[in-house]
Each structure stands twice: as C-alpha cells, then as structure tokens.
C-alpha cells in the first residue's frame, strides 16, 4: 500500500471517521475536539448540543444504535437524556 496512514490526505466530510470520542455531557466543557456525528450506544433520548456552525441548544432525538450527522462542539448535560454517546470525527 502506497500510503497506509493517509499522511497528507485531504479529509472530506464524506470520509470515514478518523477518531472516536466517548462523550461525557457537560454544561461547561467543550468536547476535546469537534465531532461530525453522534452515536447512541446505551439509552435513546434527547441531546442538547452546540453546533460547529455556532447554533446553541439544538435539541436532537438520538435513537439507540443511530448515527446522527451533526457537527458539534459541546454536548450539554442539562437537556440530554441519551446515554452512551459517542462522537465520530
């Protein structure tokens, strides 16, 4: 394989995720890095996020096993009922 680690490869939004982040919802802390999709692994429910575009408090329903393509920088604890949230970046 010519480039197995994709060094120098331009990352597009349609590319597979390069990082997976276990998310602990917080009203204060930003995510370690922005994610481009959320995935629910334990309990379905509403999720309150700040989007990468600057929208605040967008409420989304995150179904168990679903992947929701939303770029976000924060997942709030207040207003979030879903558990086992994973972010793809």
FIDOZA-894662 format. One line per 4 residues: number of its first residue (from 1); their letters; for each residue x negated, y negated, z of C-alpha. Coordinates in steps of 0.1 Angstrom, whole numbers. Layout:
NUM	A	X:Y:Z  ...
This chain:
1	XXXX	0:0:0  -15:-33:-10  -2:-54:19  13:-32:47
5	XXXX	16:-61:73  31:-86:48  4:-112:56  11:-143:36
9	XXXX	46:-131:26  72:-158:25  100:-148:48  135:-152:34
13	XXXX	168:-151:54  178:-120:34  147:-101:45  150:-76:73
17	XXXX	143:-89:109  106:-91:119  113:-95:156  139:-82:180
21	XXXX	147:-101:212  166:-88:242  187:-119:252  195:-128:288
25	XXXX	221:-155:286  212:-188:303  228:-222:306  194:-238:309
29	XXXX	167:-219:289  163:-218:252  156:-184:236  119:-176:232
33	XXXX	123:-183:195  154:-189:173  172:-158:161  192:-154:129
37	XXXX	217:-127:140  232:-114:172  240:-77:180  261:-63:209
41	XXXX	249:-31:225  269:-27:257  302:-47:261  320:-67:235
45	XXXX	332:-102:242  329:-139:235  295:-155:231  287:-192:235
49	XXXX	256:-204:216  237:-234:203  232:-230:166  199:-237:149
53	XXXX	217:-264:129  225:-283:161  261:-273:168  268:-269:205
57	XXXX	291:-244:222  303:-224:193  324:-195:206  320:-162:187
61	XXXX	335:-128:193  307:-102:193  322:-67:188  303:-37:202
65	XXXX	279:-25:175  285:-55:153  258:-78:139  269:-114:136
69	XXXX	247:-135:112  244:-167:132  211:-186:137  209:-198:173
73	XXXX	185:-212:198  204:-206:230  230:-182:244  248:-196:274
77	XXXX	257:-175:305  288:-196:311  313:-187:284  296:-155:274
81	XXXX	313:-122:283  295:-99:259  266:-79:274  236:-61:260
85	XXXX	230:-89:235  200:-85:211  188:-112:187  172:-105:153
89	X	146:-129:140
